Amino acid sequence: MAKLKERIPYFRSRLSDILKYINENAAYLQRSVEENNNRWDIFYHPDPYNSYDYDIWGNYQNEVQCLKEWFLARFEWLSSEIDNI
């Protein structure tokens, strides 16, 4: 548990690097995502098998933004929970 508590500040200090990494990979995958959507028409159409339909925001950039917001919220939750242990 002590080791885990030590790592949180490390990752907190690198949150901007992590978000930059997400952005870089999102840019790299942009064309593939467009082709995937052309084939399967997934944006703007909720998937009845996906319990996370509320995360479908209609385009790739919004999906990436949703991922980053989820990541930051999850990291904050993890940080607060570890502080309570």
Residue frames relative to the residue before (quaternion, step in Angstrom):
aa qw qx qy qz dx dy dz
M 1.0000 0.0000 0.0000 0.0000 0.00 0.00 0.00
A 0.6245 0.5438 -0.3368 0.4481 3.58 1.03 -0.76
K 0.6439 0.5180 -0.3197 0.4636 3.58 0.98 -0.83
L 0.6393 0.5219 -0.3192 0.4658 3.56 0.99 -0.83
K 0.6597 0.5026 -0.3033 0.4692 3.58 0.93 -0.86
E 0.6220 0.5359 -0.3382 0.4601 3.59 1.12 -0.58
R 0.6801 0.5256 -0.2896 0.4211 3.59 1.02 -0.77
I 0.5568 0.6340 -0.3946 0.3636 3.59 1.07 -0.61
P 0.6778 0.4657 -0.3229 0.4684 3.67 0.77 -0.82
Y 0.5900 0.5731 -0.3616 0.4390 3.59 1.09 -0.68
F 0.7192 0.4245 -0.2518 0.4890 3.56 0.81 -0.99
R 0.5932 0.5602 -0.3681 0.4459 3.59 1.04 -0.65
S 0.6833 0.4846 -0.2885 0.4637 3.59 0.96 -0.84
R 0.7382 0.3866 -0.2141 0.5097 3.59 1.25 -0.31
L 0.2861 0.7850 -0.5090 0.2070 3.58 1.17 0.36
S 0.6496 0.5075 -0.3362 0.4555 3.60 0.93 -0.77
D 0.6273 0.5225 -0.3360 0.4696 3.61 1.06 -0.66
I 0.6425 0.5176 -0.3192 0.4664 3.58 1.00 -0.81
L 0.6659 0.4862 -0.3018 0.4786 3.60 0.94 -0.85
K 0.6130 0.5329 -0.3394 0.4745 3.57 1.08 -0.69
Y 0.6316 0.5329 -0.3179 0.4648 3.58 1.01 -0.83
I 0.6380 0.5110 -0.3211 0.4782 3.59 0.97 -0.85
N 0.6638 0.5095 -0.3032 0.4558 3.59 0.90 -0.91
E 0.6564 0.5127 -0.3136 0.4560 3.58 0.93 -0.88
N 0.6847 0.4677 -0.2886 0.4787 3.57 0.92 -0.85
A 0.6078 0.5401 -0.3520 0.4636 3.57 1.07 -0.67
A 0.6521 0.5007 -0.3127 0.4758 3.59 0.97 -0.82
Y 0.6421 0.5308 -0.3145 0.4551 3.57 0.99 -0.86
L 0.7422 0.4219 -0.2156 0.4740 3.59 0.98 -0.84
Q 0.3773 0.7791 -0.4511 0.2173 3.60 1.27 -0.24
R 0.7030 0.4671 -0.2806 0.4569 3.60 0.72 -1.01
S 0.6425 0.5161 -0.3233 0.4652 3.59 0.98 -0.78
V 0.6371 0.5214 -0.3225 0.4671 3.55 1.02 -0.79
E 0.6350 0.5259 -0.3269 0.4618 3.59 0.98 -0.81
E 0.6738 0.4833 -0.2938 0.4754 3.57 0.91 -0.91
N 0.6251 0.5308 -0.3335 0.4650 3.59 1.01 -0.76
N 0.6708 0.4841 -0.2970 0.4768 3.57 0.95 -0.87
N 0.6119 0.5433 -0.3523 0.4541 3.60 1.04 -0.69
R 0.6949 0.4732 -0.2676 0.4707 3.56 1.03 -0.80
W 0.8299 0.2635 -0.0911 0.4832 3.58 0.80 -1.05
D 0.2670 -0.8035 0.4959 0.1929 3.60 1.28 -0.20
I 0.1931 0.8428 -0.4782 0.1539 3.56 0.78 1.06
F 0.6467 0.5152 -0.3470 0.4427 3.60 1.05 -0.54
Y 0.8019 0.2492 -0.2503 0.4819 3.53 -1.13 0.84
H 0.7107 0.3922 -0.2604 0.5228 3.59 1.22 0.04
P 0.3278 -0.7507 0.5352 0.2062 3.61 -0.40 1.15
D 0.3567 -0.7189 0.5629 0.1978 3.53 -1.08 0.80
P 0.4072 -0.7378 0.4745 0.2545 3.64 -0.58 1.05
Y 0.6755 0.4813 -0.2911 0.4768 3.60 1.22 -0.37
N 0.6250 0.5287 -0.3236 0.4745 3.55 1.32 -0.13
S 0.2902 -0.7815 0.5271 0.1648 3.58 -0.50 1.14
Y 0.6674 0.4834 -0.2932 0.4847 3.58 1.28 -0.10
D 0.1443 0.8374 -0.5175 0.1004 3.61 1.06 0.64
Y 0.5927 0.5810 -0.3764 0.4117 3.59 1.08 -0.57
D 0.6431 0.5182 -0.3283 0.4583 3.62 1.21 -0.28
I 0.5600 0.5841 -0.4104 0.4204 3.60 1.20 -0.07
W 0.0938 -0.8520 0.5147 -0.0165 3.54 -0.24 1.32
G 0.6661 -0.5904 0.2887 0.3526 3.58 1.15 0.31
N 0.8063 0.0041 -0.0566 0.5888 3.61 1.13 -0.22
Y 0.7116 -0.5056 0.3013 0.3837 3.50 -1.26 0.47
Q 0.6592 0.5121 -0.3239 0.4453 3.59 0.86 -0.89
N 0.6543 0.5011 -0.3140 0.4713 3.57 1.01 -0.75
E 0.6226 0.5313 -0.3350 0.4668 3.56 1.07 -0.70
V 0.6418 0.5102 -0.3180 0.4761 3.57 0.98 -0.84
Q 0.6469 0.5139 -0.3180 0.4650 3.58 0.95 -0.85
C 0.6296 0.5297 -0.3233 0.4675 3.57 1.02 -0.81
L 0.6313 0.5291 -0.3264 0.4636 3.59 0.99 -0.81
K 0.6780 0.4876 -0.2982 0.4622 3.59 0.87 -0.92
E 0.6450 0.5078 -0.3241 0.4703 3.59 0.98 -0.77
W 0.6362 0.5148 -0.3260 0.4732 3.59 0.99 -0.83
F 0.6473 0.5288 -0.3166 0.4484 3.58 0.91 -0.93
L 0.6837 0.4817 -0.2952 0.4619 3.59 0.82 -0.94
A 0.6503 0.5026 -0.3178 0.4728 3.59 0.96 -0.81
R 0.6562 0.5085 -0.3078 0.4648 3.57 0.96 -0.85
F 0.6454 0.5159 -0.3195 0.4639 3.56 0.99 -0.82
E 0.6510 0.5029 -0.3160 0.4726 3.59 0.97 -0.82
W 0.6365 0.5166 -0.3277 0.4697 3.57 1.00 -0.79
L 0.6510 0.5142 -0.3086 0.4654 3.57 0.91 -0.92
S 0.6504 0.5213 -0.3140 0.4545 3.57 0.91 -0.91
S 0.6940 0.4701 -0.2887 0.4626 3.58 0.86 -0.89
E 0.6505 0.5119 -0.3207 0.4603 3.58 1.01 -0.73
I 0.6481 0.5048 -0.3230 0.4699 3.57 0.97 -0.76
D 0.6216 0.5395 -0.3380 0.4564 3.58 1.06 -0.70
N 0.6788 0.4946 -0.2836 0.4628 3.60 1.15 -0.58
I 0.5887 0.5818 -0.3719 0.4203 3.58 1.24 -0.22
